[in-house]
Amino acid sequence: MEEIHPQLKEFIVDYCTRYKIRKVDPCALNLETSIDLDLDIFDIEIDLFIAEFAETFRIDHSKFTWYKYGYPTGSASVRVIKAVFGHTSPWVNRLSNRLYKPKFRVSNLQDAVKSGKLV
C-alpha cells in the first residue's frame, strides 16, 4: 500500500488542529481516509480546505469542480452516532459509511500533489 506524502499528512493534521475541526492521529491517516466523513470537513469548510491546500502545495485547482465527486454536505445522523459512540470504533465507521457515502478522500489530494493539478 502506498504511503501518504509526509508533507500532505502534516498539512492535514495541522489544518485540523489549527481550525479545531477534530483531533487527528497522524498514524491513522491513510489514502482511504475520507476528508468529509472521517475528518468532518464539509460544506464551506471544504472549500476553504481546498483553497489552502492548493496554495500550500502550489496546485492548479482552476479546473476543479465538485461535479466529479459530489459536493460533501455531511450527515446529521452520522454526527449523532459518532458523538454518542465515539469516532474510533470500527463498527461506527462501517455504519457511517453505509449512511453517508464519502465523496473526497486523501488519495485525491495525493494525486494532486503528484500531478500538480486538482481535477
Buried (B, 14 or more C-beta within 10 A) or exposed (E): EEEBBEEBBEBBBEBBEEEEBEEBEEEEBBBEBBBBBBBBBBEEBBBEBBEBBBEBBEBEBEEBEEEEBEBBEBBEEBEEBBEEEEBEEEEBBEBBBEEBEBBBBBBBBBBBBEEEBBE
